[in-house]
Structures are given as C-alpha cells and as structure tokens.
Amino acid sequence: QVQLVESGGGLVQAGGSLRLSCAASGSIFRINIMGWYRQAPGKQRELVAVSTSASNTNYAESVKGRFTVSRDNTKNTVYLQMNSLSPEDTAVYYCLLGGVQTSSIDRQLYNYWGQGTQVTVSA
C-alpha cells in the first residue's frame, strides 16, 4: 500500500509563488513517473508537469518558464515550484505517481494519486 501526502497549496496574489510537495510512503521499489495535474472548476483534469525516472520533464505549454517540477528519489517526493502565478492557475492540484513498482519481485506497475491541494490566485 502506498500513501501520498500533498502540501503547500494556499492563497496567493497574482505574480506570487508557491511550492507544492507530495511525499509518498509505503511499499515502494521504483517510481517511473512523478508529476502534477490540476483541475479547475468546470474543467477536465489536465497535465501540469511530469518528471520521469530518466530525468526527462514535460510541461503544459501554459506553465513553461514559470513552473518547475523536481523529484527527490531518496525521499520519494515530488515538488512543483510555481512562479509568476496568475488567476488562470487557480485549481486543485493533484500529484501523480505513475508506473510504481512496489517490490523487486513484483513487476506489476501501479498508479497513485494524491488527495489534491487547492491553489487559489487572486487578481
């Protein structure tokens, strides 16, 4: 069983910054993908940024140059540094752990989502 704990959301003024964290615990052998999605009211959940185990990153066009995803594999933690925030960034942010291998002998891969953290950017 794997548990995810997100933190760092809140209310910030436009132009401000926030840093989200998502720490995973439990039975984890390897995590292939760590990243963030978001869902604004009335909209579908969308990719924000992801990091692969090969240290490749992928960002939504709307956040490129403003957001940075990083991971600490020793702590099974993924971060999202968000700068130059705008009201359009207001959403619930969910962390994703994708392709999780829970033991060296179990090759089945699992996906896990965080509980979500609210980010609100005021104009």
C-alpha positions in Angstrom: 0.0 0.0 0.0 1.3 3.5 -1.0 0.2 6.7 0.7 0.6 10.2 -0.8 0.6 13.4 1.3 0.4 16.7 -0.5 1.2 20.1 1.0 2.0 23.6 0.0 -1.3 24.9 -1.5 -2.9 28.1 -0.5 -4.0 31.6 -1.5 -1.5 33.9 -3.2 -1.7 37.1 -5.1 -1.0 37.2 -8.9 2.7 37.3 -9.5 3.4 35.4 -6.4 4.9 31.9 -5.9 4.0 28.7 -4.2 5.8 25.4 -3.8 3.9 22.1 -3.7 5.2 18.9 -2.2 4.0 15.4 -2.5 5.6 12.7 -0.3 5.0 9.0 -0.9 5.4 6.3 1.7 4.7 2.6 1.9 5.8 -0.3 -0.2 7.9 1.4 -3.0 10.7 -0.1 -5.0 10.8 2.2 -8.0 8.7 5.1 -9.3 8.8 5.8 -13.0 6.8 9.0 -13.3 6.2 11.7 -10.7 4.3 14.8 -11.5 1.4 17.1 -11.2 -2.1 17.5 -12.7 -4.7 20.2 -12.0 -8.4 20.6 -12.3 -10.2 23.9 -12.3 -13.9 24.2 -11.6 -15.9 23.0 -14.6 -12.9 21.8 -16.5 -11.2 18.4 -17.0 -8.1 17.4 -15.2 -5.0 18.4 -17.1 -1.3 17.7 -17.0 0.8 20.4 -15.5 4.3 18.8 -15.3 5.8 15.4 -15.0 9.3 14.0 -14.4 10.4 10.6 -15.5 12.9 8.3 -13.9 15.3 9.1 -16.7 15.2 12.8 -15.6 13.1 13.9 -18.5 10.5 16.5 -17.9 7.3 17.5 -19.7 5.3 20.7 -19.1 2.0 22.1 -20.2 2.5 25.0 -22.6 0.7 27.3 -20.2 3.2 26.8 -17.4 6.5 26.6 -19.3 9.0 29.0 -18.0 7.0 29.6 -14.8 6.7 26.2 -13.1 9.5 23.7 -12.3 8.9 20.1 -11.4 11.6 18.2 -9.4 11.9 15.0 -7.5 13.9 13.6 -4.7 14.1 9.8 -5.2 15.7 9.3 -1.8 12.6 10.7 -0.2 10.0 9.6 -2.8 8.9 13.2 -3.0 8.0 15.3 -6.0 7.9 19.1 -5.9 6.3 21.8 -8.0 7.8 25.3 -7.8 5.2 27.7 -9.2 6.3 31.3 -10.0 4.6 34.2 -11.7 1.2 32.8 -10.7 -1.9 34.1 -12.4 -5.6 33.7 -11.6 -5.8 31.2 -14.5 -3.6 28.8 -12.4 -6.3 28.6 -9.8 -7.2 24.9 -9.4 -6.9 21.8 -7.3 -3.5 20.3 -7.9 -3.1 16.6 -7.7 0.2 14.7 -7.6 0.6 11.5 -9.6 3.0 8.6 -9.1 2.9 6.6 -12.3 4.4 3.2 -13.0 5.1 2.4 -9.4 6.8 -0.9 -8.7 6.1 -1.9 -5.2 8.8 -4.6 -4.9 11.7 -6.1 -6.8 9.9 -9.3 -7.4 6.5 -7.9 -8.4 6.7 -6.5 -11.9 3.2 -5.1 -11.9 3.0 -1.3 -12.1 0.6 0.9 -10.3 -0.6 4.5 -10.4 -1.4 6.6 -7.4 -3.0 10.0 -7.0 -2.7 12.4 -4.2 -5.7 13.8 -2.4 -5.4 17.2 -4.0 -4.4 20.6 -2.7 -6.2 23.9 -3.5 -4.2 26.7 -5.2 -6.0 30.0 -5.4 -4.5 33.0 -7.2 -6.2 36.4 -6.6 -6.0 39.1 -9.2 
